[in-house]
Amino acid sequence: MVVTRQTCNCAVTLSVMDVFAAVSDPARREILSALARCDLSAGEVAALFPISRPAVSRHLRVLREAGLVRDELVGRRRVYRLDVDGLAPFTAWLTTLTGSAASASGGWRGRLDALETEVRRARRERRSASRQTQKESA
């Protein structure tokens, strides 16, 4: 039986879903961030994480299959680089969400800044609550 890739009956194609799936893992997001700074060999990527090399290899394979990274054999080393063209379907889909209402309220930049502020506030409150609990139990 041959399975072919089909698009959904909606505006999001499977290639966009592949990108979502690929970036859903924190380790893969960190790999993308590292590759945004410079090209790295598989060993150099593995050295950044406290997980096994086979696990890093699987993460790199997922990113490669989603079209987010490219690899090149250089001598005995496999060098990975970020492929920003792989983000094109994802950014095109995001653009459909950012209509005039989003741009009027500051767009994604404003939303991400607000999210960062909220995350920092929540962390601060957690630390404060943790300190309070430690004082009470002492």
N, C-alpha and C positions, 0 to 999 in steps of 0.2 A: 504494500500500500504506500503510495507517495503522498506526502503531506505538503501542500503548498501554502505559502504565506498569503493571506488575504488581508485586505484592510477592513476595519470595522465599519459598521453602518453609521458612523458619526464622523466628526471633523478630526478625530485623533487616529492616526494610522498606527500600525504595529511598530513601525520604526521609532515613532515618538514614545510608544510604550516601552520599547527596548531601552531607550535613553532613560526614561523614568526608573525602570527596574535597575539599570546599571548604576545610577547615581543615588539609589535609595540606601545603599550600604555606606556607612561612615568611612570604612577603610578605602573604598573605591573613590569616595569624594576626596580623601586625603591624597590618594595616588594622583588624581587629576590635578589637585593643587600643586603637588610637587612637580609634576610634568609641565605645569604652566610656567614654572620658574626656569626649568632647563630639561633637556633630554637626559634620560637615565637608563642605565642597563637594568636588566631584571634583578641582578644581584644588588645593585644600589637601591632599587625600590624595596627589595626584601629587607635590607639593612635598616630601613626606616620604621619597621613594624616589629612588634614582639610576637608575631605569628609565624608559622612555618613557611618555608619557601614554596612548598606545593600550594598552600593556601593563597599566597601572593600571586603565584602563577595562575590560579583559577580566577582571581580578581582581574588580573591583566587580560585573560582570555575573554571575560565578560565585557570588559571595556572595549576590547578590540572588536568583538562581534557586534557591539552596539555602534561601532563606528566612531568612538570617542578617542581612541589612541591608534597609532600606527607603530608597527615594529619593523626594524631593519636589522639584518644580520651583518655585523661588522666584525670580521674575523671570527672569533669564537663567541663573541658577545652578541646578545640580542638587545638592541637599543630601542627604547620606547619614547615616543613623542606625542604630545597632545595634538589631536586633530580637531580644530575648532569647526571645521565644516560638518562634523558629526553632530554638532549642536544646532545646526540650521533648522531641522524639522521641529525641534523643541522650542527654539526661539520664535519660529514662525507661529507655532501654536500659542505661545504666550502672548504674542503680539495681538492675536485675535481677542484675547481677554482684556487687553489694555486699551479700551475704547476711550472716548472723551471723558467719561467719569473718572477713570483711573488717572488720566493725565491731569485732570483738574485738581485732583487731591494730592498731587506730587508724584504720581506714578509709582513704579516699583521701588525706586530709590527711597522715597518717603516711607513706603510700607516696610521695606527692609530695615530702615533706620528705626522705625517704631517697634518692629519686632526685636531688634537688638536691645533697645531700651527696656522693653518688657522682660527679656531674658535676664538682663543684668539686675533688674529690680527683683525678680523672683529668686535669683541666686543670693542676693543680699539678704532677702527675707529668710531664706532657708538657713543661711549662716547664722543670722541673728537668733532664729528659733533654736538652732542646734546649741549655740552658746548658752542660751537661757536654760535649756534642758540640762546641760552639763552643770550649770551653777546650782540648779535645784536638786540634782542628784548628789552633789558634793557635800 
